[in-house]
């Protein structure tokens, strides 16, 4: 039995804690009493909670000494600094926080102290990168990697046909920031939401895929000379968002409305979409992902496709987004606790595909939890 | 030869002046020297101009004494007050200004002074109401009137597939204000843009029609127990605008953005659409109108359909909107100048359908100017 500390009792952190608490000691830390209460309710009697500000002096250092593995599921504004402090203390960390900063920049610090961080360990980034690397490693030569992933409402209700499991501002940021793709081995930028296409998914029908900047760490260590990441939405969503973007409704430039009043249209849009994009009571979400790796093996051209469709856990009232993200995180935390001598440093998921038996075990454990990643192999040409 | 004074040298006023100047003395009044210059260029040597503020004391009164007929083609903020002053002076006026106030409220004043105003005398309102009344008068019993009308760009360019010949704020107002329709002889309100449908137009294909509040004066004196007015747009436009409306981007309620900053989304939208909806250089516009009147005559059910499609006058670089609006106005001004004893008061176009020979003459004069209203008659049932 290992000791885990989960930092942040948000939607993802609470599910990670409940998962780990099946066999382990779990302490959940958050400054919000109501969040701690919700986390405890998810696994009554098996989760300890402590009301703490992770930013307060000594808090993280003392938690690092106490736990075998810490799980970072924090708000973006505190995530990077918290990780830095944990790594400075030599801790073992699984991180799934959304952070604008590059966690890999802390690699040197981690190596100095002997700390280990497996970062971006959710569904995408997370399983996306791990499975892409796993498939690529199974080929003699990987030629192309494509990651398609989206969090969606189960029902596409007009006008937006979209609901967001997190802040609209973060989604809008993805619709604006240029997407980095790999072409002939070189990183190039494309406008966000370019190269739209309809893609069929069994049981769902057509979704629309468009370029977003989701390759992240893969951009720096390409698995293949051609790599793209696209975000999936119900058809109709992108057309509307592109209309808004084109007309200036998503502009971050202050617009003068006269009388010395200026407003950033993007700020207003993020505010209005908070309501338009919030899930209605009882409205379910869905996570869809397809990772395609093409290449050659044994003189043949092959396509390896990993695909997953995660619904809501109605029994536990857990959203698909939280399940899909928390599950790999909780599993990786177990594995890191068991590692006798893990390599110090900050590691993105694709680096961990080589850990013996790791991917197979992750997929089997996902399946035990009702999340079934399917693999198919197609001959090409 | 009559003497006309055209108040306002905007896009419509300049075309009215040029039309009248073919046979008459025309004085154009505006406070903007560049607008006066443009108006003069439209008919060099045949138009006198005077730089005046119509709001300045005595200006309108003196013009009323000087001209046989005055044409109001003014900005909405000064239009109503100007009309009031002209009627107070006993003038004869054709008005085509866009005004939020009800011009018919000045009817009592006009009757007192013996003044005459034919108001709303553009294409719609204007020809729309006149032709509907004319068709209805040709039936023993009118049962249904439908006015479909739209100003459009000739090419439907995404995302909005729309360009505005005037201020976006006025267009947005039409997309928000409930539409009054007549049902079983009673006036009822419907949400703006409700009852959308695709309607085919020869040479154009399908346009989308949706309810707007365009019946105006016809609401108070219905021609038939069933009456609607719908605005025409290229398909796709309304869906986008309804998405904006539904998500709050067209709300007139101030929204708090924090830090004591509040903004009306509608104000921002109107500002952004000024650019998104402005015609590009060389981009042409189009005016489409279909007036359908159904009823009975000689024991039979009939449908009378007036239809017009007005393109740009490329030779004179006159927009379709300006031609379609200015032509009926200039023609009505001629007719009012010729009337020996016109009925005092404020008259909407539908009241003038009964003037002997007027409608036939209007249609013939439109045709001489390249604007062809076509009439077709269909047997029903």
Contacts between the chains, C-beta under 8 A, distances in Angstrom:
chain1	res1	chain2	res2	distance
A	158	B	239	8.0
A	158	B	243	7.4
A	159	B	239	7.2
A	159	B	242	6.4
A	159	B	243	3.2
A	159	B	246	5.5
A	159	B	247	6.9
A	160	B	243	6.9
A	160	B	247	7.1
A	239	B	158	7.9
A	239	B	159	7.1
A	240	B	240	6.7
A	240	B	243	5.4
A	242	B	159	6.4
A	243	B	158	7.4
A	243	B	159	3.2
A	243	B	160	6.8
A	243	B	240	5.4
A	244	B	244	7.9
A	246	B	159	5.6
A	246	B	276	7.3
A	247	B	159	7.0
A	247	B	160	7.1
A	247	B	272	5.5
A	247	B	273	6.7
A	247	B	275	7.8
A	247	B	276	4.1
A	248	B	272	4.4
A	248	B	275	6.9
A	248	B	276	6.9
A	249	B	249	6.7
A	249	B	269	7.7
A	249	B	272	6.1
A	255	B	268	6.9
A	255	B	271	6.4
A	255	B	272	7.4
A	257	B	263	7.0
A	257	B	267	6.0
A	257	B	268	6.8
A	257	B	271	6.4
A	261	B	261	8.0
A	261	B	263	7.3
A	263	B	257	7.0
A	263	B	261	7.3
A	263	B	263	4.8
A	263	B	268	6.2
A	265	B	268	6.2
A	265	B	272	6.6
A	267	B	257	5.9
A	268	B	255	6.9
A	268	B	257	6.8
A	268	B	263	6.1
A	268	B	265	6.2
A	268	B	268	6.1
A	269	B	249	7.7
A	271	B	255	6.4
A	271	B	257	6.4
A	272	B	247	5.5
A	272	B	248	4.4
A	272	B	249	6.1
A	272	B	255	7.4
A	272	B	265	6.6
A	273	B	247	6.8
A	275	B	247	7.9
A	275	B	248	6.9
A	276	B	246	7.4
A	276	B	247	4.2
A	276	B	248	7.0
